[in-house]
């Protein structure tokens, strides 16, 4: 498998963020550099998606790093709760079907 080396300045340019913002996200633990089997550091595609989201929040709305972290965390919670709601709706529909079948 071929590896791509992404330098911080290239990631910053690609995502439209200042290097300092990415460093703050790394320092806060919001974004974590991973290590592969050879102990080389890398970012995942999910990390790049988070950086794009951070870029949109900062560049469009002027949100600071702390705000980015809160908004992204809240978004993740909302997505999780939507999944749980969908499961409960499916369960309720199933129970209604079972109840109707017994009648």
Secondary structure, DSSP 8 states (H G I E B T S, - for coil): -------HHHHHHHHT--HHHHHHHHHTTSS--EE-TT--EE--HHHHHHHHHHHHHHHHH---HHHHHHHHHHHHHHHHHHHHHHHHHHHHHHHHHHHHHH-
